[in-house]
Amino acid sequence: MKKTLFSILFSLALAASLAGCGGAASSTAAARASYSSMDSAPQAYAADAGGTAAEAAGTSDLSDAVQNSADLLPQDGRKIILNATLSIEALDFNATCTALARAAQSCGGYVSSTSIDTPAYEGAYRTAYYQFRIPAEQYSVFLEGAGSAGNLVGKQESTQDVTSAYVDVEARLKSLKLQEERLYAMMEQAGDLETLLAIQNQLTEVQYQIESYTAQQHTYDDLISYSTVDVTVEEVKQITEKTETFGDRVSDAFRRSWRDFGYGAQDFAVGFVAALPTLLVLAVLAAVAVTAARAAVRLHKKRLAGRPAPAPRTPADYAPQNGNEAETGKDAPPSTPPKYK
């Protein structure tokens, strides 16, 4: 076993010496060379953390662990970070600030940072900036309480899903800790000082990665468990009244018209689908009626085509005739009108 370990480390040292690094620390330089071309972020460092160390410890590459990281998905749901920003006007500045602190305390939160601007000139108004850390399960409760502490004039909320990044960190930590255990086992079996130093250097690199990813995981846990709410409190003499301008009225009317149009389109679609069977039956009947009418027209044309053409009429046929001519024929003398005395 010792000969095998020594052979592996000797091969690594020889490869590093050919690249220009000499001395007893050549195996360490070869390990660090794999990191020099990487980004300084912990994510990039861990991408090849199993380089030389994985060869020495006999572990699989980190990419295999990341590919199988779906098994580490949290069973209690997604990893969501909640954030909010509130803008509040205060007629009683001190009372509003006190109400905000009490709302955070009642929800189990705390003030992570605060800043109050107090201008020196007379008649100036104060402004306070707070950052609250609130337990995620009390996030909505605190927003409701903070909004009632003064006149809420602005509110923005955002969510960030970090489930994928969190699972990736867990997978890398699992692989690195496995490498650490095997490197410790190799140190116990090291037979000479050079081998022991080489393993120690690899162990230092792996422990650095473990510390970096552990810190990142703790940061995620803190952001997920405690939501961040930034609050700005402005002292005012009169709160801002929400008045409806002409533009607001036009905008509301436009939105309502589009909403009504959408509802009407939905009603039409539903009615059309409901009447579709009846329409299909009527369409079939209409097609049969049109076909029958066309057949009748064609039959009538054929009958007219089969009749003999009538003899042409002469001008005499159009001469006026009285009743006597109709009985005696054309040669009968015309009747004389009666004489009146």
C-alpha positions, 0 to 999 in steps of 0.5 A: 500500500505504501509503495502504491501511494508513493508511486502515485505521488512520485508521478505527480511530482515528476509531471510538475518538474517537467512543467518547470517546478523543481524541489521536494514541493513539486507535487504541491505545485502541481496541485496548485497549478490546477487552481491558478487558472480558475476564478477566485470565487469558491464556486470556481475553486470547487469545480476542480477541487477533486483534481490531484486530491481525488487521484490521491484519495481515490474519490470520484470527481465533484461533477458526479456529485453535482449531477446527483445533487437532486437527492439533496433537495430539501424536503420542507420546500423551496429555499426562498429569500424574502425582501421588502422596502417600505416608505413611511410618513410620520407626523409623530416621528418618535412614536412611529420609530418606536412602533416599528421597533415594537413590531419587529420585537413582537415578531421575533426580529431585530434591527440590523442597522439604523441611521437617523438624519437630523438637519441642523437648521431650524424647522427641518424634518428628520429621516430614519433608515432602518433595516430589520431582520424578521423571521420568514414565518412572521414576514407578512405579520411584520409588514402589516404592523409596520404599515400601520405605524405611519402613513405607508406611501411606498411598498416593494417586495421581492423574492429570490429562489436559491434552491438550486444554488443551495443544493449545489453547495451541499453537494460540493461540501459532501464531496469535499468532506469525503475527500478530507476523510480519505486524506486523513486516512492516507496520512496515517499510512504515510511512510516518509516525510515527503509523502506526508507533506504532499498529503498535508498540502492537499488536505489544506486545499480541501479544508479551504474549500470546505470552509468557503462553502460552509460560510456560503451555506451559513449565509444562505441559511441566514437569508432564508430564515430571516427576511430583510425589510428596509424601512425609510421614515420621513417626518412630515407636517402633513401626510400625503393625501391620495387624490384621484387626478383626471389622468388616474380616472382615465387610466382606471376607465381604460383598465376597466374597459379592457377588463370588461372586454375580456369578460365579454370575450370569455362569455362569448367563447363559453356561449359559442361552445354551448351553442356549438351542437345546435349550430352544427345541426343547423349547418347540416340542414342548411347544406341539405336545403341548398343542395335540394334547391340547386337540384330543383333549379337544374331540373327546371332548366332541363324541362325548359330545354326539352319543350319546343320553341313557340312560333314567332308572332306576326304584327297582325297578332298584335292588332286590337280585336273586339268581341265580334271579330273574335266570333266571326274572324277577321273578315267580319264587318266592324260593328257600328256604334249605337246612335244616341237621340 
